[in-house]
Amino acid sequence: MAARGTRPVVTLKSTAGTGATYVTRKSRLNDPDRLVLRKYDRVAGEHVLFREER
């Protein structure tokens, strides 16, 4: 049984404080640090930074 895959599922949470989330996969080899993406926050109605939750 594989305990840690090479592409784990991660949750991205909005930095705007709205509670909006995205679920995606990331590569451990290419992105060993926490993932930060600029995506659309439907609650805030604008593009904001989303950070990886652990």
PQR file with spaces between the fields and no chain letter, atoms N, CA, C, O and H, PARSE charges and radii, in Angstrom:
ATOM       1  N    MET     1       0.837   -1.176    0.000 -0.4000 1.5000
ATOM       2  CA   MET     1       0.000    0.000    0.000 -0.0000 2.0000
ATOM       3  C    MET     1       0.890    1.249    0.000  0.5500 1.7000
ATOM       4  O    MET     1       1.815    1.355    0.805 -0.5500 1.4000
ATOM       5  N    ALA     2       0.608    2.188   -0.900 -0.4000 1.5000
ATOM       6  CA   ALA     2       1.415    3.400   -1.013 -0.0000 2.0000
ATOM       7  C    ALA     2       0.959    4.429    0.021  0.5500 1.7000
ATOM       8  O    ALA     2      -0.162    4.932   -0.045 -0.5500 1.4000
ATOM       9  H    ALA     2      -0.143    2.102   -1.554  0.4000 1.0000
ATOM      10  N    ALA     3       1.823    4.731    0.958 -0.4000 1.5000
ATOM      11  CA   ALA     3       1.479    5.682    2.012 -0.0000 2.0000
ATOM      12  C    ALA     3       1.560    7.118    1.507  0.5500 1.7000
ATOM      13  O    ALA     3       0.704    7.941    1.830 -0.5500 1.4000
ATOM      14  H    ALA     3       2.735    4.323    1.012  0.4000 1.0000
ATOM      15  N    ARG     4       2.583    7.419    0.718 -0.4000 1.5000
ATOM      16  CA   ARG     4       2.759    8.777    0.205 -0.0000 2.0000
ATOM      17  C    ARG     4       2.960    8.720   -1.297  0.5500 1.7000
ATOM      18  O    ARG     4       4.005    8.272   -1.767 -0.5500 1.4000
ATOM      19  H    ARG     4       3.278    6.750    0.455  0.4000 1.0000
ATOM      20  N    GLY     5       1.975    9.166   -2.051 -0.4000 1.5000
ATOM      21  CA   GLY     5       2.087    9.178   -3.496 -0.0000 2.0000
ATOM      22  C    GLY     5       2.942   10.330   -3.971  0.5500 1.7000
ATOM      23  O    GLY     5       3.288   11.218   -3.191 -0.5500 1.4000
ATOM      24  H    GLY     5       1.125    9.530   -1.669  0.4000 1.0000
ATOM      25  N    THR     6       3.284   10.320   -5.252 -0.4000 1.5000
ATOM      26  CA   THR     6       4.092   11.408   -5.803 -0.0000 2.0000
ATOM      27  C    THR     6       3.233   12.627   -6.119  0.5500 1.7000
ATOM      28  O    THR     6       3.758   13.732   -6.250 -0.5500 1.4000
ATOM      29  H    THR     6       3.002    9.599   -5.885  0.4000 1.0000
ATOM      30  N    ARG     7       1.915   12.440   -6.244 -0.4000 1.5000
ATOM      31  CA   ARG     7       1.017   13.568   -6.519 -0.0000 2.0000
ATOM      32  C    ARG     7      -0.139   13.568   -5.520  0.5500 1.7000
ATOM      33  O    ARG     7      -1.237   13.121   -5.852 -0.5500 1.4000
ATOM      34  H    ARG     7       1.489   11.542   -6.137  0.4000 1.0000
ATOM      35  N    PRO     8       0.090   14.063   -4.301 -0.5600 1.5000
ATOM      36  CA   PRO     8      -0.968   14.047   -3.285  0.2800 2.0000
ATOM      37  C    PRO     8      -2.049   15.095   -3.555  0.5500 1.7000
ATOM      38  O    PRO     8      -1.812   16.086   -4.245 -0.5500 1.4000
ATOM      39  N    VAL     9      -3.226   14.859   -3.004 -0.4000 1.5000
ATOM      40  CA   VAL     9      -4.324   15.817   -3.080 -0.0000 2.0000
ATOM      41  C    VAL     9      -4.094   16.878   -2.014  0.5500 1.7000
ATOM      42  O    VAL     9      -3.847   16.548   -0.854 -0.5500 1.4000
ATOM      43  H    VAL     9      -3.418   14.054   -2.444  0.4000 1.0000
ATOM      44  N    VAL    10      -4.174   18.159   -2.399 -0.4000 1.5000
ATOM      45  CA   VAL    10      -3.990   19.255   -1.453 -0.0000 2.0000
ATOM      46  C    VAL    10      -5.202   20.180   -1.503  0.5500 1.7000
ATOM      47  O    VAL    10      -5.876   20.282   -2.529 -0.5500 1.4000
ATOM      48  H    VAL    10      -4.375   18.426   -3.341  0.4000 1.0000
ATOM      49  N    THR    11      -5.469   20.848   -0.390 -0.4000 1.5000
ATOM      50  CA   THR    11      -6.553   21.817   -0.301 -0.0000 2.0000
ATOM      51  C    THR    11      -5.949   23.209   -0.294  0.5500 1.7000
ATOM      52  O    THR    11      -5.025   23.491    0.469 -0.5500 1.4000
ATOM      53  H    THR    11      -4.922   20.765    0.443  0.4000 1.0000
ATOM      54  N    LEU    12      -6.473   24.082   -1.150 -0.4000 1.5000
ATOM      55  CA   LEU    12      -6.031   25.472   -1.204 -0.0000 2.0000
ATOM      56  C    LEU    12      -7.105   26.331   -0.551  0.5500 1.7000
ATOM      57  O    LEU    12      -8.277   26.230   -0.912 -0.5500 1.4000
ATOM      58  H    LEU    12      -7.223   23.853   -1.770  0.4000 1.0000
ATOM      59  N    LYS    13      -6.723   27.179    0.409 -0.4000 1.5000
ATOM      60  CA   LYS    13      -7.676   28.024    1.121 -0.0000 2.0000
ATOM      61  C    LYS    13      -7.399   29.493    0.822  0.5500 1.7000
ATOM      62  O    LYS    13      -6.245   29.913    0.750 -0.5500 1.4000
ATOM      63  H    LYS    13      -5.770   27.261    0.702  0.4000 1.0000
ATOM      64  N    SER    14      -8.459   30.264    0.649 -0.4000 1.5000
ATOM      65  CA   SER    14      -8.351   31.675    0.303 -0.0000 2.0000
ATOM      66  C    SER    14      -7.685   32.482    1.410  0.5500 1.7000
ATOM      67  O    SER    14      -7.952   32.266    2.592 -0.5500 1.4000
ATOM      68  H    SER    14      -9.397   29.923    0.707  0.4000 1.0000
ATOM      69  N    THR    15      -6.815   33.415    1.021 -0.4000 1.5000
ATOM      70  CA   THR    15      -6.178   34.308    1.987 -0.0000 2.0000
ATOM      71  C    THR    15      -7.056   35.519    2.280  0.5500 1.7000
ATOM      72  O    THR    15      -6.726   36.329    3.146 -0.5500 1.4000
ATOM      73  H    THR    15      -6.598   33.591    0.060  0.4000 1.0000
ATOM      74  N    ALA    16      -8.181   35.650    1.560 -0.4000 1.5000
ATOM      75  CA   ALA    16      -9.090   36.773    1.788 -0.0000 2.0000
ATOM      76  C    ALA    16      -9.949   36.562    3.026  0.5500 1.7000
ATOM      77  O    ALA    16     -10.658   37.474    3.450 -0.5500 1.4000
ATOM      78  H    ALA    16      -8.449   34.992    0.856  0.4000 1.0000
ATOM      79  N    GLY    17      -9.892   35.359    3.615 -0.4000 1.5000
ATOM      80  CA   GLY    17     -10.645   35.092    4.832 -0.0000 2.0000
ATOM      81  C    GLY    17     -12.105   34.756    4.599  0.5500 1.7000
ATOM      82  O    GLY    17     -12.913   34.832    5.524 -0.5500 1.4000
ATOM      83  H    GLY    17      -9.316   34.618    3.271  0.4000 1.0000
ATOM      84  N    THR    18     -12.455   34.383    3.371 -0.4000 1.5000
ATOM      85  CA   THR    18     -13.847   34.067    3.057 -0.0000 2.0000
ATOM      86  C    THR    18     -14.187   32.608    3.313  0.5500 1.7000
ATOM      87  O    THR    18     -15.363   32.247    3.367 -0.5500 1.4000
ATOM      88  H    THR    18     -11.798   34.320    2.619  0.4000 1.0000
ATOM      89  N    GLY    19     -13.167   31.761    3.473 -0.4000 1.5000
ATOM      90  CA   GLY    19     -13.411   30.341    3.684 -0.0000 2.0000
ATOM      91  C    GLY    19     -13.521   29.546    2.398  0.5500 1.7000
ATOM      92  O    GLY    19     -13.771   28.342    2.439 -0.5500 1.4000
ATOM      93  H    GLY    19     -12.212   32.055    3.430  0.4000 1.0000
ATOM      94  N    ALA    20     -13.339   30.197    1.252 -0.4000 1.5000
ATOM      95  CA   ALA    20     -13.412   29.508   -0.037 -0.0000 2.0000
ATOM      96  C    ALA    20     -12.214   28.581   -0.197  0.5500 1.7000
ATOM      97  O    ALA    20     -11.105   28.913    0.221 -0.5500 1.4000
ATOM      98  H    ALA    20     -13.135   31.175    1.218  0.4000 1.0000
ATOM      99  N    THR    21     -12.442   27.410   -0.808 -0.4000 1.5000
ATOM     100  CA   THR    21     -11.372   26.433   -0.989 -0.0000 2.0000
ATOM     101  C    THR    21     -11.388   25.859   -2.393  0.5500 1.7000
ATOM     102  O    THR    21     -12.420   25.855   -3.063 -0.5500 1.4000
ATOM     103  H    THR    21     -13.343   27.140   -1.148  0.4000 1.0000
ATOM     104  N    TYR    22     -10.244   25.379   -2.826 -0.4000 1.5000
ATOM     105  CA   TYR    22     -10.079   24.599   -4.046 -0.0000 2.0000
ATOM     106  C    TYR    22      -9.369   23.314   -3.650  0.5500 1.7000
ATOM     107  O    TYR    22      -8.577   23.310   -2.708 -0.5500 1.4000
ATOM     108  H    TYR    22      -9.406   25.383   -2.281  0.4000 1.0000
ATOM     109  N    VAL    23      -9.645   22.221   -4.361 -0.4000 1.5000
ATOM     110  CA   VAL    23      -8.951   20.956   -4.143 -0.0000 2.0000
ATOM     111  C    VAL    23      -8.220   20.621   -5.431  0.5500 1.7000
ATOM     112  O    VAL    23      -8.815   20.638   -6.508 -0.5500 1.4000
ATOM     113  H    VAL    23     -10.288   22.224   -5.127  0.4000 1.0000
ATOM     114  N    THR    24      -6.925   20.314   -5.327 -0.4000 1.5000
ATOM     115  CA   THR    24      -6.117   20.011   -6.502 -0.0000 2.0000
ATOM     116  C    THR    24      -5.039   19.005   -6.129  0.5500 1.7000
ATOM     117  O    THR    24      -4.943   18.586   -4.975 -0.5500 1.4000
ATOM     118  H    THR    24      -6.442   20.300   -4.451  0.4000 1.0000
ATOM     119  N    ARG    25      -4.233   18.621   -7.103 -0.4000 1.5000
ATOM     120  CA   ARG    25      -3.101   17.728   -6.874 -0.0000 2.0000
ATOM     121  C    ARG    25      -1.827   18.498   -7.167  0.5500 1.7000
ATOM     122  O    ARG    25      -1.824   19.431   -7.970 -0.5500 1.4000
ATOM     123  H    ARG    25      -4.311   18.961   -8.040  0.4000 1.0000
ATOM     124  N    LYS    26      -0.736   18.101   -6.507 -0.4000 1.5000
ATOM     125  CA   LYS    26       0.537   18.755   -6.784 -0.0000 2.0000
ATOM     126  C    LYS    26       1.650   17.723   -6.812  0.5500 1.7000
ATOM     127  O    LYS    26       1.523   16.633   -6.254 -0.5500 1.4000
ATOM     128  H    LYS    26      -0.738   17.343   -5.855  0.4000 1.0000
ATOM     129  N    SER    27       2.731   18.079   -7.464 -0.4000 1.5000
ATOM     130  CA   SER    27       3.896   17.211   -7.559 -0.0000 2.0000
ATOM     131  C    SER    27       4.830   17.505   -6.397  0.5500 1.7000
ATOM     132  O    SER    27       5.234   18.651   -6.202 -0.5500 1.4000
ATOM     133  H    SER    27       2.834   18.964   -7.918  0.4000 1.0000
ATOM     134  N    ARG    28       5.179   16.480   -5.621 -0.4000 1.5000
ATOM     135  CA   ARG    28       6.125   16.671   -4.513 -0.0000 2.0000
ATOM     136  C    ARG    28       7.519   17.025   -5.026  0.5500 1.7000
ATOM     137  O    ARG    28       8.257   17.746   -4.353 -0.5500 1.4000
ATOM     138  H    ARG    28       4.852   15.549   -5.779  0.4000 1.0000
ATOM     139  N    LEU    29       7.885   16.535   -6.194 -0.4000 1.5000
ATOM     140  CA   LEU    29       9.228   16.780   -6.720 -0.0000 2.0000
ATOM     141  C    LEU    29       9.393   18.212   -7.214  0.5500 1.7000
ATOM     142  O    LEU    29      10.417   18.840   -6.945 -0.5500 1.4000
ATOM     143  H    LEU    29       7.285   15.949   -6.740  0.4000 1.0000
ATOM     144  N    ASN    30       8.395   18.741   -7.935 -0.4000 1.5000
ATOM     145  CA   ASN    30       8.504   20.083   -8.497 -0.0000 2.0000
ATOM     146  C    ASN    30       8.140   21.177   -7.496  0.5500 1.7000
ATOM     147  O    ASN    30       8.675   22.283   -7.576 -0.5500 1.4000
ATOM     148  H    ASN    30       7.563   18.230   -8.153  0.4000 1.0000
ATOM     149  N    ASP    31       7.238   20.887   -6.552 -0.4000 1.5000
ATOM     150  CA   ASP    31       6.772   21.877   -5.577 -0.0000 2.0000
ATOM     151  C    ASP    31       6.864   21.319   -4.163  0.5500 1.7000
ATOM     152  O    ASP    31       5.837   20.980   -3.577 -0.5500 1.4000
ATOM     153  H    ASP    31       6.804   19.988   -6.487  0.4000 1.0000
ATOM     154  N    PRO    32       8.066   21.215   -3.598 -0.5600 1.5000
ATOM     155  CA   PRO    32       8.178   20.654   -2.247  0.2800 2.0000
ATOM     156  C    PRO    32       7.639   21.596   -1.165  0.5500 1.7000
ATOM     157  O    PRO    32       7.244   21.138   -0.092 -0.5500 1.4000
ATOM     158  N    ASP    33       7.617   22.917   -1.436 -0.4000 1.5000
ATOM     159  CA   ASP    33       7.102   23.880   -0.469 -0.0000 2.0000
ATOM     160  C    ASP    33       5.588   23.993   -0.609  0.5500 1.7000
ATOM     161  O    ASP    33       4.982   23.363   -1.476 -0.5500 1.4000
ATOM     162  H    ASP    33       7.938   23.289   -2.307  0.4000 1.0000
ATOM     163  N    ARG    34       4.992   24.801    0.254 -0.4000 1.5000
ATOM     164  CA   ARG    34       3.546   25.008    0.169 -0.0000 2.0000
ATOM     165  C    ARG    34       3.189   25.707   -1.131  0.5500 1.7000
ATOM     166  O    ARG    34       3.861   26.645   -1.559 -0.5500 1.4000
ATOM     167  H    ARG    34       5.484   25.312    0.958  0.4000 1.0000
ATOM     168  N    LEU    35       2.129   25.236   -1.740 -0.4000 1.5000
ATOM     169  CA   LEU    35       1.673   25.765   -3.018 -0.0000 2.0000
ATOM     170  C    LEU    35       0.887   27.055   -2.791  0.5500 1.7000
ATOM     171  O    LEU    35       0.051   27.118   -1.890 -0.5500 1.4000
ATOM     172  H    LEU    35       1.583   24.474   -1.392  0.4000 1.0000
ATOM     173  N    VAL    36       1.148   28.089   -3.605 -0.4000 1.5000
ATOM     174  CA   VAL    36       0.401   29.347   -3.561 -0.0000 2.0000
ATOM     175  C    VAL    36      -0.001   29.675   -4.987  0.5500 1.7000
ATOM     176  O    VAL    36       0.855   29.823   -5.860 -0.5500 1.4000
ATOM     177  H    VAL    36       1.828   28.038   -4.337  0.4000 1.0000
ATOM     178  N    LEU    37      -1.310   29.789   -5.228 -0.4000 1.5000
ATOM     179  CA   LEU    37      -1.829   30.088   -6.559 -0.0000 2.0000
ATOM     180  C    LEU    37      -2.797   31.261   -6.480  0.5500 1.7000
ATOM     181  O    LEU    37      -3.501   31.431   -5.484 -0.5500 1.4000
ATOM     182  H    LEU    37      -2.006   29.669   -4.520  0.4000 1.0000
ATOM     183  N    ARG    38      -2.827   32.074   -7.543 -0.4000 1.5000
ATOM     184  CA   ARG    38      -3.790   33.169   -7.622 -0.0000 2.0000
ATOM     185  C    ARG    38      -4.990   32.655   -8.398  0.5500 1.7000
ATOM     186  O    ARG    38      -4.899   32.396   -9.598 -0.5500 1.4000
ATOM     187  H    ARG    38      -2.255   31.936   -8.351  0.4000 1.0000
ATOM     188  N    LYS    39      -6.118   32.509   -7.706 -0.4000 1.5000
ATOM     189  CA   LYS    39      -7.319   31.952   -8.312 -0.0000 2.0000
ATOM     190  C    LYS    39      -8.516   32.826   -7.956  0.5500 1.7000
ATOM     191  O    LYS    39      -8.422   33.717   -7.111 -0.5500 1.4000
ATOM     192  H    LYS    39      -6.192   32.720   -6.732  0.4000 1.0000
ATOM     193  N    TYR    40      -9.650   32.556   -8.616 -0.4000 1.5000
ATOM     194  CA   TYR    40     -10.857   33.345   -8.408 -0.0000 2.0000
ATOM     195  C    TYR    40     -11.587   32.896   -7.147  0.5500 1.7000
ATOM     196  O    TYR    40     -11.911   31.718   -7.003 -0.5500 1.4000
ATOM     197  H    TYR    40      -9.727   31.833   -9.302  0.4000 1.0000
ATOM     198  N    ASP    41     -11.843   33.821   -6.245 -0.4000 1.5000
ATOM     199  CA   ASP    41     -12.613   33.559   -5.027 -0.0000 2.0000
ATOM     200  C    ASP    41     -14.061   33.957   -5.313  0.5500 1.7000
ATOM     201  O    ASP    41     -14.362   35.141   -5.466 -0.5500 1.4000
ATOM     202  H    ASP    41     -11.580   34.778   -6.362  0.4000 1.0000
ATOM     203  N    ARG    42     -14.956   32.972   -5.385 -0.4000 1.5000
ATOM     204  CA   ARG    42     -16.353   33.236   -5.730 -0.0000 2.0000
ATOM     205  C    ARG    42     -17.072   34.045   -4.656  0.5500 1.7000
ATOM     206  O    ARG    42     -17.997   34.796   -4.968 -0.5500 1.4000
ATOM     207  H    ARG    42     -14.712   32.010   -5.261  0.4000 1.0000
ATOM     208  N    VAL    43     -16.667   33.905   -3.409 -0.4000 1.5000
ATOM     209  CA   VAL    43     -17.309   34.641   -2.318 -0.0000 2.0000
ATOM     210  C    VAL    43     -16.902   36.113   -2.367  0.5500 1.7000
ATOM     211  O    VAL    43     -17.751   36.996   -2.244 -0.5500 1.4000
ATOM     212  H    VAL    43     -15.916   33.295   -3.155  0.4000 1.0000
ATOM     213  N    ALA    44     -15.611   36.380   -2.546 -0.4000 1.5000
ATOM     214  CA   ALA    44     -15.104   37.754   -2.601 -0.0000 2.0000
ATOM     215  C    ALA    44     -15.378   38.408   -3.952  0.5500 1.7000
ATOM     216  O    ALA    44     -15.443   39.634   -4.047 -0.5500 1.4000
ATOM     217  H    ALA    44     -14.921   35.663   -2.646  0.4000 1.0000
ATOM     218  N    GLY    45     -15.539   37.597   -4.995 -0.4000 1.5000
ATOM     219  CA   GLY    45     -15.813   38.130   -6.322 -0.0000 2.0000
ATOM     220  C    GLY    45     -14.594   38.690   -7.022  0.5500 1.7000
ATOM     221  O    GLY    45     -14.722   39.539   -7.904 -0.5500 1.4000
ATOM     222  H    GLY    45     -15.486   36.601   -4.918  0.4000 1.0000
ATOM     223  N    GLU    46     -13.399   38.222   -6.639 -0.4000 1.5000
ATOM     224  CA   GLU    46     -12.169   38.696   -7.269 -0.0000 2.0000
ATOM     225  C    GLU    46     -11.085   37.633   -7.167  0.5500 1.7000
ATOM     226  O    GLU    46     -11.247   36.629   -6.474 -0.5500 1.4000
ATOM     227  H    GLU    46     -13.295   37.532   -5.922  0.4000 1.0000
ATOM     228  N    HIS    47      -9.980   37.866   -7.863 -0.4000 1.5000
ATOM     229  CA   HIS    47      -8.844   36.950   -7.804 -0.0000 2.0000
ATOM     230  C    HIS    47      -8.012   37.265   -6.560  0.5500 1.7000
ATOM     231  O    HIS    47      -7.656   38.417   -6.311 -0.5500 1.4000
ATOM     232  H    HIS    47      -9.848   38.682   -8.425  0.4000 1.0000
ATOM     233  N    VAL    48      -7.709   36.224   -5.787 -0.4000 1.5000
ATOM     234  CA   VAL    48      -6.898   36.370   -4.574 -0.0000 2.0000
ATOM     235  C    VAL    48      -5.925   35.203   -4.500  0.5500 1.7000
ATOM     236  O    VAL    48      -6.027   34.253   -5.276 -0.5500 1.4000
ATOM     237  H    VAL    48      -7.998   35.288   -5.989  0.4000 1.0000
ATOM     238  N    LEU    49      -4.985   35.275   -3.569 -0.4000 1.5000
ATOM     239  CA   LEU    49      -4.043   34.177   -3.367 -0.0000 2.0000
ATOM     240  C    LEU    49      -4.702   33.058   -2.573  0.5500 1.7000
ATOM     241  O    LEU    49      -5.416   33.304   -1.601 -0.5500 1.4000
ATOM     242  H    LEU    49      -4.902   36.047   -2.938  0.4000 1.0000
ATOM     243  N    PHE    50      -4.452   31.834   -2.999 -0.4000 1.5000
ATOM     244  CA   PHE    50      -4.901   30.650   -2.283 -0.0000 2.0000
ATOM     245  C    PHE    50      -3.659   29.900   -1.846  0.5500 1.7000
ATOM     246  O    PHE    50      -2.778   29.637   -2.664 -0.5500 1.4000
ATOM     247  H    PHE    50      -3.871   31.634   -3.789  0.4000 1.0000
ATOM     248  N    ARG    51      -3.571   29.546   -0.556 -0.4000 1.5000
ATOM     249  CA   ARG    51      -2.413   28.844   -0.005 -0.0000 2.0000
ATOM     250  C    ARG    51      -2.777   27.418    0.361  0.5500 1.7000
ATOM     251  O    ARG    51      -3.913   27.116    0.728 -0.5500 1.4000
ATOM     252  H    ARG    51      -4.288   29.759    0.108  0.4000 1.0000
ATOM     253  N    GLU    52      -1.783   26.549    0.250 -0.4000 1.5000
ATOM     254  CA   GLU    52      -1.969   25.136    0.583 -0.0000 2.0000
ATOM     255  C    GLU    52      -2.160   24.960    2.087  0.5500 1.7000
ATOM     256  O    GLU    52      -1.412   25.515    2.891 -0.5500 1.4000
ATOM     257  H    GLU    52      -0.860   26.794   -0.049  0.4000 1.0000
ATOM     258  N    GLU    53      -3.173   24.179    2.451 -0.4000 1.5000
ATOM     259  CA   GLU    53      -3.401   23.822    3.854 -0.0000 2.0000
ATOM     260  C    GLU    53      -2.721   22.508    4.145  0.5500 1.7000
ATOM     261  O    GLU    53      -2.561   21.678    3.250 -0.5500 1.4000
ATOM     262  H    GLU    53      -3.781   23.728    1.798  0.4000 1.0000
ATOM     263  N    ARG    54      -2.314   22.304    5.401 -0.4000 1.5000
ATOM     264  CA   ARG    54      -1.719   21.020    5.779 -0.0000 2.0000
ATOM     265  C    ARG    54      -2.553   20.379    6.853  0.5500 1.7000
ATOM     266  O    ARG    54      -2.228   19.286    7.316 -0.5500 1.4000
ATOM     267  H    ARG    54      -2.444   22.978    6.128  0.4000 1.0000
